[in-house]
C-alpha cells in the first residue's frame, strides 16, 4: 500500500510541475484516462478498490518460474503461494504488483 500511496502522491507532484492545468482533479482524471493501471492506483487510494493477501494456486507446470522461497511455500501449502491482489468491483482479482509497476512506469514517462 505504501507504493500505491507514493504513486498517488507523485501524480500530485507532476501536477505541481506543470503549467497547463489549474485544476488538480482534472489533471488526475486526465492521467487516469491515459493509464488504466494508474486509474486503479487512484481508486485504491480513494478506497474504491481493496488490496487482499490470499493464496493463489500455482500449476505444477509453472514451478520452474517460481523463486526458491515461493517453491518451498507452495510445496507445503497445497501448490499455492500468497499474493497481494486488487479486488475489482465485480469481484475479479488482479495481481497488485504488476498493476502498481505499470502505473509507476507510466508516471515516470509522464
Residue, then its C-alpha position, 0 to 999 in steps of 0.5 A: x500500500x505504501x507504493x500505491x500511496x507514493x504513486x498517488x502522491x507523485x501524480x500530485x507532484x507532476x501536477x505541481x510541475x506543470x503549467x497547463x492545468x489549474x485544476x488538480x482533479x482534472x489533471x488526475x482524471x486526465x492521467x487516469x484516462x491515459x493509464x488504466x493501471x494508474x486509474x486503479x492506483x487512484x481508486x485504491x487510494x480513494x478506497x474504491x478498490x481493496x488490496x487482499x493477501x490470499x493464496x493463489x494456486x500455482x500449476x505444477x507446470x509453472x514451478x520452474x518460474x517460481x523463486x526458491x522461497x515461493x517453491x518451498x511455500x507452495x510445496x507445503x501449502x497445497x501448490x499455492x503461494x500468497x499474493x497481494x491482489x486488487x479486488x475489482x468491483x465485480x469481484x475479479x482479482x488482479x495481481x497488485x504488483x504488476x498493476x502498481x509497476x505499470x502505473x509507476x512506469x507510466x508516471x515516470x514517462x509522464 
